[in-house]
């Protein structure tokens, strides 16, 4: 992963609201493209959510991250939107 891209995304996400972070996650749902920039984006996004104490276990198990479903924030927890 490119640390420069990661650092740029991390700084952007650190300045974002929780609502904006959820919107960033949801914007990736269904996106099948993958490269080093996407990897940096995804990791920085999850890291920021975790840093803020958000439970991301609905989409991230510590190894694999799923963008299969849209999510919403419910009591500081990401839940799959129905």
Phi, psi and omega in degrees: 000140181280115183296329179296313177296315179303312182299320178297313179295318181300318179294318180295315181291326178298331181268000184268158174281163176299321178300317179295323178295319178295319178297321177297318177299309184297333179292343180267350181298128179085352179281112183268349179293145180211133176205186185292329178291317178297319179299317179295318178300308184298316181294316180296323179295310179296317179301320180291319177299315179296318179302326180274003176085016179279133176283114182254014187297342178290339183233348184219124182258013182099343178232305184256138180244131182247129173249034183284334185222150172291152181234166171220161180268126180224110181052051178063032181221135173282130177232149178293129178283134182261000000 
